[in-house]
Structure formats: C-alpha cells, structure tokens
C-alpha cells in the first residue's frame, strides 16, 4: 500500500475522470464530431468542478491514510518498546525469584543442619541425664538402706539400754557444729540489738551533728569566697592605681622626649608640655604615637607576665587545698556509722609501723 501511495502517477484523477465520463468515440464517425464537441464544451465546467471536488476528497483520504499509517507506526513502536520493557522486567523478576529461591534454599539447608546438630546434642544430653538419674537413684537407694540400717541399729540399742547413742562417731562433731552455730547466732543477735539501739538513740544526734558540720563548712566556703573576692578587688584597684601612675610617668617622659627632639622648643614651660603642639610635623606625631603604643604594649606584656607568674604560684597551693579537701570528704554513712564500720586506714608495705606497747613502770619501793 505504501508503495502504491508513494508512486507519483498512482492516482491520476483527471485522466481517470475523463475516461469514466467521456466515452471513446470511434474514429469512423466523423459526422458526429461537432455535436460531441458541443456537448463536451457545455459539460466541461461542471466536470472540472466535480473533478476538483473528487480530487480534494481523494487528497483528504490520502492524508487520512497517511495519518493512520503514521499513528499505526507510532503504536507499533510503542508496543515494541513496551514489549522490550516488559521482557526486561520479566527477566529481572525471574532473576529475583531465582535469587530468592537460592537464598531460601540456603537458609533451609542451614536450619536443617542446625536442627540435626540440636537433635544430636539433645540426644546426648538426654542420654547423659538418664545416666546421671540412674546413678542418683542408685545412690539414693544406697543412702536409704544405710539410714534404715542405722535407724534399726539405734532402735536396737535403745531397746537394749540406750548406751549405744553416745558411741556414734558423728555425735561430737554435730555437737560442736551446734555450739558454733549458737555462738554465731548470739553474736549476730548482739550486733542487731546494738544497731537497733544506735538507730533509736544516737543516729538522730549524729545526723544533726553532720548537718551542722556541713552547714558550717558551707559558711566557711562562702566567707572564704567573699574574702577572695575582696582581695581580688583590692588587687585590681592597686594594680589600676599603679598602672595609672606608670602611665602618667611615661606620658611625662614621652612629652619631655618630644620637647627635647623638637628644635627651638626647649624654652617652653610646663603649660606647653601638657597640651599637644600644633606646630609638630606629621612624622613627629607618628613617632610619638608609635612610641606611646610600644610603651602600652610593653606595659600590657609586663602585667600579663605578672598575672601568669602569680597564677603559676597559686596553682600548687590550690591543688594541695583540693587534695586536702578530697581527703577530708567522707561519705555520710561512714561518718554516721563510724563506731560500727570501724574503717581504719590501710597499712601499705612502705608505711612505718609504730607499736604503742605499754611498758610496766617500776614501783619506787
């Protein structure tokens, strides 16, 4: 169909119209030519109009067919693209399903292997437990037999006179154990009674004393902090006054130096030294400013050095105070129950041991 439409002379509308609507005349009928010519001349405008209409319809049909062909081509291309996409997606799904099946199979194999191992372990444990149970049953049976024999023996001794009770080898050991347990119980009872008495009477007093000591310690810390603040304020004021005096002296020296450097200005009095000179040169003013800046910088450096030295001197003292406070700080439980806990410092190997042994004094007589 495309070949037929692409041909240039496939649709010849005017010759086809002429062949359909104008009958072929035989060459032998020469006498009818004028009549046919007249008729053809009369019909010629209408035929031309009809031919134009038919040619327009045919062109419209051709354009419609071309549009349909173009749409079908586009549809076929889209279908082919969609087919490629679906094929690719199907391959990906197949691959994902295969991977999932492989992973599931691997997991199942691993679980089966673990299950086999667990079954083996369970069988082994069951076998060992059965063996232990049988052994314990045998031991229990033997112990019951021995106890029954001992009971019969004791009953026989009681019936004979009861003298065989003291001849048992385990009775002294049991008596000693009973005595030890009674002693431990009595000791524990004494400790409990002492603690209950302590909690009833001395605990409240000791807790109040500890609270008072903590309050006093806080007051001492606050007073020390106030004293330190006052001392720092006094130090700041003294340093400020000293720095002001030094600054004034330096200004006087600088002014004297500038006056000495200026030609012809040595005869001015003190009043001219205190106010800036209007006749100074720019380089002299810059020199004066640079000198003053350098002096200020040196002063700041000296002050910072003093502060650093002072802080370095205070650091060991503060560290010693902190260590001392850390040593002095104790837990409230140790302070309250100091008589009960009896915490003593540990004796290290390098510590000197002092033996406080009382010496017998000789009587004068």
C-alpha positions in Angstrom: 0.0 0.0 0.0 2.9 2.4 0.8 4.5 1.7 -2.5 1.2 2.5 -4.3 0.8 5.7 -2.4 4.4 6.8 -2.9 4.2 6.4 -6.6 3.9 9.8 -8.4 1.4 8.7 -11.0 -0.5 6.1 -9.0 -3.6 8.4 -8.7 -4.2 10.3 -11.9 -7.6 11.9 -11.2 -8.2 13.9 -14.3 -7.4 11.2 -16.9 -9.4 8.7 -14.9 -12.3 11.1 -14.6 -12.1 11.8 -18.4 -12.0 8.1 -19.1 -15.1 7.4 -17.0 -17.3 10.4 -18.0 -16.2 10.8 -21.7 -17.0 7.8 -23.9 -14.5 7.0 -26.5 -15.7 7.8 -30.0 -14.9 5.6 -32.9 -12.7 7.2 -35.5 -15.1 6.2 -38.2 -17.9 8.5 -37.1 -16.6 11.8 -38.5 -20.0 13.3 -38.9 -20.8 13.3 -35.1 -17.6 15.2 -34.0 -19.2 18.7 -34.0 -22.1 17.5 -31.9 -19.9 15.8 -29.3 -17.6 18.8 -29.2 -20.5 21.0 -28.4 -21.7 18.7 -25.7 -18.3 18.3 -24.2 -17.8 22.1 -24.2 -21.1 22.5 -22.3 -20.3 19.9 -19.8 -16.7 20.8 -19.4 -17.1 23.4 -16.5 -19.3 21.1 -14.4 -16.9 18.2 -15.0 -14.0 20.4 -13.9 -15.8 21.4 -10.7 -16.7 17.8 -10.0 -13.1 16.7 -10.7 -11.8 19.3 -8.3 -14.2 18.1 -5.6 -13.2 14.5 -6.2 -9.5 15.3 -6.2 -9.9 17.2 -2.9 -11.7 14.2 -1.4 -9.0 11.8 -2.6 -6.3 14.1 -1.2 -8.1 14.2 2.1 -8.4 10.4 2.0 -4.7 10.1 1.2 -3.8 12.4 4.1 -6.1 10.4 6.4 -4.5 7.2 5.3 -1.0 8.7 5.9 -2.1 9.9 9.3 -3.5 6.4 10.1 -0.3 4.8 8.9 1.8 7.2 11.0 -0.3 6.5 14.0 -0.1 2.8 13.4 3.7 3.1 13.1 3.8 5.1 16.4 1.6 2.5 18.0 3.7 -0.4 16.8 6.9 1.4 18.0 5.3 2.0 21.4 4.2 -1.7 21.5 7.7 -2.8 20.6 9.2 -0.6 23.3 6.7 -1.8 25.8 7.4 -5.4 24.8 11.1 -4.7 25.4 10.4 -3.1 28.8 8.1 -6.0 29.8 10.7 -8.6 28.6 13.4 -6.9 30.6 11.2 -6.6 33.7 10.2 -10.3 33.3 13.9 -11.3 33.2 14.6 -9.2 36.3 11.7 -10.8 38.1 12.9 -14.2 37.1 16.4 -13.4 38.3 15.0 -12.0 41.6 12.8 -15.1 42.1 15.8 -17.4 41.4 17.9 -15.4 43.9 15.1 -15.6 46.5 14.8 -19.4 45.9 18.5 -19.9 46.2 18.7 -17.8 49.4 15.6 -19.6 50.8 17.2 -23.0 49.9 20.4 -22.0 51.6 18.6 -20.8 54.7 16.6 -24.0 54.8 19.8 -26.1 54.5 21.4 -24.1 57.3 18.3 -24.6 59.5 18.2 -28.3 58.8 21.9 -28.6 59.6 21.4 -26.7 62.9 18.3 -28.9 63.6 20.4 -32.0 63.1 23.1 -30.7 65.4 20.5 -29.7 68.0 18.9 -33.2 67.8 22.3 -34.8 68.3 23.0 -32.6 71.3 19.6 -33.2 72.8 20.0 -37.0 72.3 23.4 -36.8 74.0 22.1 -34.7 76.9 19.1 -37.0 77.3 21.4 -40.0 77.4 23.7 -38.3 79.9 20.8 -37.1 82.1 19.4 -40.6 82.1 22.8 -42.0 83.2 23.0 -39.3 86.0 19.4 -40.0 87.1 20.1 -43.7 87.3 23.3 -43.0 89.3 21.5 -40.7 91.7 18.7 -43.2 92.1 21.2 -45.9 93.0 23.0 -43.5 95.4 19.6 -42.5 97.0 18.7 -46.2 97.4 22.0 -47.0 99.0 21.7 -44.0 101.3 18.2 -45.0 102.3 19.4 -48.5 103.0 22.3 -47.2 105.2 19.9 -44.8 107.0 17.4 -47.6 107.6 20.2 -49.8 108.9 21.4 -47.0 111.2 17.8 -46.5 112.4 17.4 -50.1 113.1 20.7 -50.2 114.9 19.7 -47.2 117.1 16.3 -48.7 117.8 18.0 -51.9 118.9 20.4 -50.0 121.1 17.6 -48.0 122.7 15.7 -51.2 123.4 18.8 -52.8 124.9 19.6 -49.8 127.2 20.3 -46.7 125.2 24.1 -46.8 125.7 24.9 -47.0 122.0 23.8 -43.5 121.3 26.9 -42.0 122.8 29.1 -44.4 120.8 28.1 -42.8 117.4 31.2 -41.3 115.7 29.3 -38.3 114.3 27.6 -37.1 117.6 30.6 -35.0 118.9 31.0 -33.3 115.5 27.4 -32.4 115.4 27.5 -31.0 118.9 30.5 -28.8 118.0 28.7 -27.6 114.9 25.6 -26.8 117.0 27.7 -24.9 119.5 29.4 -22.9 116.8 26.0 -22.0 115.2 24.6 -21.0 118.5 27.6 -18.7 119.2 27.3 -17.1 115.7 23.5 -16.6 116.3 24.2 -15.0 119.7 26.9 -12.7 118.2 24.6 -11.7 115.3 21.8 -11.0 117.8 24.1 -8.8 119.9 25.1 -6.8 116.8 21.5 -6.4 115.7 20.4 -5.2 119.2 23.4 -2.8 119.2 22.4 -1.4 115.8 18.8 -1.1 116.8 19.8 0.8 120.0 22.1 3.0 117.9 19.5 3.8 115.4 17.0 4.6 118.1 19.2 6.9 120.2 22.4 8.0 118.6 21.5 8.1 114.9 19.4 11.3 115.2 22.1 13.1 117.2 24.8 12.1 114.8 22.7 13.2 111.8 22.1 16.6 113.3 25.8 17.0 114.0 26.7 16.1 110.5 24.1 18.6 109.1 25.6 21.3 111.4 29.1 20.5 110.2 28.0 20.6 106.6 26.3 24.0 107.2 29.4 25.3 108.9 31.6 24.1 106.1 29.4 25.8 103.6 29.5 29.1 105.6 33.3 28.9 105.7 33.4 28.3 102.0 31.2 31.4 101.4 33.2 33.5 103.7 36.4 32.4 102.0 34.9 33.2 98.7 33.9 36.7 99.9 37.4 37.3 101.2 38.9 36.1 97.9 36.5 38.5 96.0 37.5 41.4 98.3 41.2 40.5 97.9 40.9 40.3 94.1 39.1 43.7 94.1 41.8 45.3 96.2 44.5 43.8 94.0 42.7 45.1 90.9 42.4 48.6 92.4 46.1 48.6 93.4 47.2 47.5 90.0 44.9 50.1 88.4 46.4 52.8 90.5 50.0 51.6 89.8 49.3 51.4 86.1 47.8 54.9 86.1 50.9 56.3 87.9 53.2 54.5 85.5 51.1 55.7 82.6 51.4 59.3 83.8 55.1 59.0 84.3 55.5 57.5 80.8 53.5 60.3 79.3 55.6 62.9 81.1 58.8 61.2 79.9 57.4 61.0 76.3 56.4 64.6 76.3 59.8 65.6 77.6 61.4 63.4 74.9 59.3 65.1 72.2 60.1 68.5 73.5 63.8 67.6 73.5 63.6 66.4 70.0 61.8 69.4 68.7 64.2 72.2 67.6 63.7 75.5 69.3 61.1 74.3 71.8 63.2 73.8 74.9 62.3 77.2 76.4 58.6 76.3 76.7 57.2 75.9 80.1 55.2 73.1 81.8 51.9 74.5 80.4 53.0 73.8 76.8 54.1 70.3 77.8 50.6 69.3 78.9 48.8 70.3 75.7 49.6 69.0 72.2 51.8 71.2 70.0 50.1 72.5 66.9 53.4 73.1 65.1 54.5 69.4 65.2 55.4 67.7 62.0 53.5 64.6 60.8 56.5 62.3 61.2 57.0 63.6 64.8 53.3 62.9 65.6 53.6 59.4 64.1 56.8 58.9 66.1 55.1 60.0 69.3 52.1 57.7 68.6 54.3 54.7 67.8 56.3 55.3 71.0 53.2 55.5 73.1 51.8 52.3 71.5 55.0 50.4 72.1 55.1 51.6 75.7 51.5 50.5 76.2 52.3 47.1 74.7 55.3 46.7 77.0 53.1 47.6 79.9 50.5 45.1 79.0 53.1 42.4 78.5 54.6 43.1 81.9 51.2 43.0 83.5 50.4 39.7 81.8 53.7 38.3 82.9 52.9 39.2 86.5 49.5 37.7 86.3 50.9 34.5 84.8 53.6 34.2 87.5 51.1 34.8 90.2 48.7 32.2 88.8 51.6 29.7 88.5 52.4 30.3 92.1 48.8 29.9 93.2 48.2 26.6 91.2 50.2 24.3 93.5 48.6 25.8 96.6 45.1 25.3 95.1 46.0 21.8 94.1 47.1 21.0 97.6 43.9 22.5 99.0 41.8 20.5 96.6 43.6 17.3 97.5 43.2 18.1 101.2 39.5 18.7 100.8 39.1 15.5 98.8 40.9 13.6 101.6 38.7 15.2 104.2 35.4 14.5 102.4 33.8 11.3 103.7 30.6 9.5 103.0 27.7 10.3 105.4 27.3 6.6 106.1 30.9 6.3 107.3 30.5 9.4 109.4 27.3 8.2 111.0 28.3 4.6 111.5 32.0 5.2 112.3 31.7 3.3 115.5 30.1 0.4 113.7 32.1 0.2 110.5 35.5 0.8 112.2 37.1 2.0 109.0 40.8 2.4 109.5 43.5 3.5 107.0 45.2 0.7 105.2 48.7 -0.2 106.1 50.9 -0.2 103.0 54.3 -2.0 102.8 56.3 1.2 102.8 54.4 2.7 105.8 56.2 3.0 109.2 54.5 0.9 111.9 54.5 2.3 115.4 53.9 -0.1 118.2 52.3 1.5 121.2 53.1 -1.1 123.8 52.6 -0.1 127.4 55.7 -0.5 129.5 55.5 -1.7 133.1 56.6 1.1 135.4 58.8 0.1 138.3 57.4 0.9 141.6 59.6 3.2 143.7 59.6 0.9 146.6 
